[in-house]
């Protein structure tokens, strides 16, 4: 696994944003990923109190084993899946329970 400590952006006040990303050492692995929409409040915080800032809708990408765990932003299903597929071209997707945002996250055939 690759733990990315560079995943944190820093605010003007010096506080870290987000949380570290975890990626497989082999991005071409056939991994099953769950993509879930993360609600962010008007201040840019998720339900756990982690600061992500404001912008495009936020999505959490993970696998069942916890060997993949990262966040991605996108306006719609197509943009989010395109970003994830660039990182994991052989990934397949399953629904997160709270995926409803602007569209559902069904993989296009």
Long-range contacts (C-beta under 8 A, 24 or more apart in sequence): 1-25, 1-67, 4-70, 7-70, 9-53, 11-51, 11-53, 15-51, 16-51, 17-51, 17-52, 17-53, 18-50, 18-51, 18-52, 18-71, 19-50, 19-71, 21-69, 21-70, 21-71, 22-66, 22-67, 22-68, 22-69, 22-70, 23-68, 23-70, 23-87, 24-67, 24-68, 24-88, 27-87, 27-88, 27-89, 28-88, 28-89, 28-90, 29-88, 29-90, 30-90, 30-91, 30-92, 31-63, 31-67, 31-68, 31-88, 31-90, 31-91, 31-92, 32-63, 32-64, 32-91, 32-92, 32-93, 32-94, 33-61, 33-62, 33-63, 33-68, 33-84, 33-88, 33-91, 33-92, 33-93, 33-94, 34-61, 34-62, 34-63, 34-64, 34-93, 34-94, 34-95, 34-96, 35-59, 35-60, 35-61, 35-80, 35-81, 35-84, 35-93, 35-95, 35-96, 35-99, 35-105, 36-60, 36-62, 36-96, 36-97, 36-98, 36-99, 37-96, 37-98, 37-99, 37-100, 37-101, 38-71, 39-98, 57-101, 57-102, 59-101, 60-96, 75-102, 76-102, 76-103, 77-102, 77-103, 77-104, 77-105, 77-106, 78-108, 80-105, 81-105, 81-107, 81-108
